[in-house]
Amino acid sequence: MSDSEAEKLEKYLAEKAQQEQAKQQEAEPLSAYDACVLKESARIHELIAEAQRESKEHDLDD
């Protein structure tokens, strides 16, 4: 592949990436309910991870 072809391909891929990003930004925003569910889900995962770390620490102390 020549440099010219590689540059054209690179420009094409960059344009496609920009188009895809623009599409994602135009997507409907999350409803308040969905946003709340995602936030609480992340919080639950953090609490589970914290509990697992504490459990491992207690196992090491024994």
TAJOJO-V27289 format. One record per residue. N is the residue number from 1. RES is the residue in one small letter. SS is DSSP state (H for helix, E for strand, - for the rest). NEAR is the number of other ideal C-beta (glycine too) atoms within 8 Angstrom. Layout:
# TAJOJO-V27289
N|RES|SS|NEAR  N|RES|SS|NEAR
This chain:
# TAJOJO-V27289
1|m|-|4  2|s|-|5  3|d|H|5  4|s|H|6  5|e|H|8  6|a|H|9  7|e|H|8  8|k|H|8  9|l|H|9  10|e|H|8  11|k|H|8  12|y|H|8  13|l|H|8  14|a|H|8  15|e|H|8  16|k|H|8  17|a|H|8  18|q|H|8  19|q|H|8  20|e|H|8  21|q|H|8  22|a|H|8  23|k|H|8  24|q|H|7  25|q|H|6  26|e|H|5  27|a|-|6  28|e|-|3  29|p|-|4  30|l|-|7  31|s|-|6  32|a|H|6  33|y|H|6  34|d|H|8  35|a|H|9  36|c|H|8  37|v|H|8  38|l|H|9  39|k|H|8  40|e|H|8  41|s|H|8  42|a|H|8  43|r|H|8  44|i|H|8  45|h|H|8  46|e|H|8  47|l|H|8  48|i|H|8  49|a|H|8  50|e|H|8  51|a|H|8  52|q|H|8  53|r|H|8  54|e|H|8  55|s|H|8  56|k|H|8  57|e|H|8  58|h|H|8  59|d|H|7  60|l|H|6  61|d|H|5  62|d|-|4
